Amino acid sequence: MRLGKTISLVAVAGVMAGCTSTGGVRHPSGPETVAPEKALVLPPPGGPSIVSVVERKRGNGVEQMISLFTSSSVPGQNFLKAQFFGASGANPGIGDANFSMINESGIAREVARSVPGVPMVTSATFLQNAYGPFGYASGRSRAGDACIYAWQQIRSSAAANTQARNFGMIQLRLRLCDARATERQLLGMVYGYTITGTFDGPTWNPYGSPPPASASLGRTGEPIYPDEGGYRPSPMPIGYEPAPLVIRSRGTAPVRSDPGPKPAQGTAPLPAPIGPRVPLPSEVPQTSAAPEAAAASLKQSARAIGVTVPSPDCIGDAAAVCRR
């Protein structure tokens, strides 16, 4: 009887101890929002602006989804995705991320998922930015919005991996659609973004050893010019011939005005005429009126500017009669 009571008391004490034990609340490891200035990749100056940054830590690196400002009718959000792989043990207690090398079929699925409803065409031109080669696909929606999807993998060469260093890798994805931009303007984003994230130590450096200086530095016969393409002599045009003035009349074709003959070089231009202009005989309109009416009009114009037009009777041998 006493043994049974003792066992019961021990059991109750155990239950009470379990109820009164304290335990902390632990937040499971998962994605979290970080400040925009903590982004591992920054857009170029002028945008698009960063809306939010969602970071997911991995045992072998970090992954960020950087949402960008979107002005497009295409479904989805503009984003810049950055994945840093290779930092083994960077976040202990968290599983490693699986990554795969870039391949054509995988990229095709990413494009279809990221830019739905837009026919995208992969560019066959070899391009590279400050971080190395990259590829992209472009298209235009039915509403006229331009879209690009770019991908890039940054990894040192196989020769640089033989010395137990330069094992890291960075993979980037860019989805960008805009209603008012051209494909070339969107492509400038790939050339302008800046990778700010780094790996700790040279073991995981994804860029490899820095390249040596150019062999042309300091060498005779290797001029270096301020412009990027070098000096190419070509005649520089000084001035230009202005286009003639175009006078448009409603309902008629454009009429180009004639600037008229130019004065010879070194001579002063003729002054503008003063007073009403006397029409030339060839400019007098031919009407059905009598010749006397045309002569009277000519005399009236000459009298207005103080010019005396002699009578036909006072020309030649008959001039002596007019002087009397």
Secondary structure, DSSP 8 states (H G I E B T S, - for coil): -HHHHHHHHHHHHHHHHHHH--------S--EEE-GGG-SEE--TT---EEEEEEEEETTEEEEEEEE--B-SSSS--EEEEEEE--TTSSTTS---------HHHHHHHHHHHSTT--EEE--S-EEETTEEEEEEEEE-TT--EEEEEEEEEE--GGGGGGS----EEEEEEEEEESS--HHHHHHHHHH-EE----SSGGG-SS-S-----TTTT-TT----SSTT---------S------EE--TTS--EE--------TTS-------S-----GGGS---SS-HHHHHHHHHHHHHHTT-----GGGSGGGHHHHH-
